[in-house]
């Protein structure tokens, strides 16, 4: 069900899994707070990945997949796993304020 | 006179060509495909276990209305700016309207180590191609002990339920031969569950657990190590196998690369409802070749064709395309034990329990394994060749209906 989440004065609309539904609800300060909550310590490399995702999604309308991060963004998938351990695709789209990438249907 | 060119004479291209021939006999139409082998792809799921491969193949040309001009040639280049397609034999064809129906193609070459000659088509298999399914049949005849790893490399793939079905049929295969205790079956997926849609994910996931098939989720394959026979994931997990049955990553046809029409895996970027290219108003796509967010499946192609036919006619008459495809898909899911489930869903509606195609009557049951669903799946083969491809009317609606379906309460 559509809902909103409020953290440290930031309010943003989320879906049932907690992902942003409005990309404009996002800002870098909020991303930093969310990163702390899920145990990711943000560095330049982390921001580079998130900014690529934001820019790419603005053009294509869809959250980039890991493969696209590699082929178009020039990121090393292994490195992304190191930066966002476990489930990088999910963690990155969550922190970038974007929907979970549509794997398939 | 409208000049239409259709690239690809598979399920979608053939259905569309026959529909156009019937409804717009005055149009000039050319259909191109690289070979004359039309494979009944749903049959590839069963071939590893039984059956003769030649029974799944017929002539492409013979499935087309005799009025269709069929050219048997590879396509070497597409020039949307000049509305021109180059064929390998030096022939150039011009179009006013182009429909891309070149499908979705498994690419084992995209997984490092998979096609290593020590294991490929011996210990590491796929069944999405005719030659792959034949090779797997050969291996399954003698494979009687060890770790069977059924794996999906990445999404999207065509027929996203086929890997699950394969795992369930393999379970059946070994149980019937009283070898089940010697064959350990693991299902490894890049998704966070057995299927992508919530309710179906639960039902199908339970089915795997009931049959003692291990499910390993969120597996993003980095490479296959042919020497130690292990699948290595990006997060460091290693899955050992004695027999790997993988679904390689899929891409669109290679000839579409660089045309500006496709996304980064080669699927044509179209409006999900009108199926018109988002960059070129003269170009449409249908079937597995599109990037629309629904299953890549024959049923989807079938439901798309009717809408596309209407939209092509509109554009030919200088109007805007208004027919809207809703993402409707249905798939029979073989669950082993001589039973099957049926899923029916769309862009906006999840697969739900109920009956199909007649609300409250059936005869098929949705989201529940039954014998009748299994028979329905088997009966589909003659329907495919004799009714679906030639465009004879089938008694099912092309848009999704909610009547006869039961809502599911609670979170999946």
HADDOCK unambig.tbl for C-alpha pairs under 7 A between the chains (distance, minus, plus):
assign (segid A and resid 68 and name CA) (segid B and resid 264 and name CA) 6.70 0.50 0.50
assign (segid A and resid 78 and name CA) (segid B and resid 234 and name CA) 5.85 0.50 0.50
assign (segid A and resid 81 and name CA) (segid B and resid 234 and name CA) 6.69 0.50 0.50
assign (segid A and resid 81 and name CA) (segid B and resid 235 and name CA) 6.22 0.50 0.50
assign (segid A and resid 86 and name CA) (segid B and resid 235 and name CA) 6.24 0.50 0.50
assign (segid A and resid 103 and name CA) (segid B and resid 155 and name CA) 5.15 0.50 0.50
assign (segid A and resid 103 and name CA) (segid B and resid 156 and name CA) 6.23 0.50 0.50
assign (segid A and resid 104 and name CA) (segid B and resid 155 and name CA) 5.50 0.50 0.50
assign (segid A and resid 104 and name CA) (segid B and resid 156 and name CA) 5.03 0.50 0.50
assign (segid A and resid 104 and name CA) (segid B and resid 196 and name CA) 6.52 0.50 0.50
assign (segid A and resid 104 and name CA) (segid B and resid 293 and name CA) 6.81 0.50 0.50
assign (segid A and resid 105 and name CA) (segid B and resid 196 and name CA) 5.37 0.50 0.50
assign (segid A and resid 105 and name CA) (segid B and resid 197 and name CA) 6.61 0.50 0.50
assign (segid A and resid 105 and name CA) (segid B and resid 293 and name CA) 6.45 0.50 0.50
assign (segid A and resid 105 and name CA) (segid B and resid 294 and name CA) 5.16 0.50 0.50
assign (segid A and resid 105 and name CA) (segid B and resid 295 and name CA) 5.27 0.50 0.50
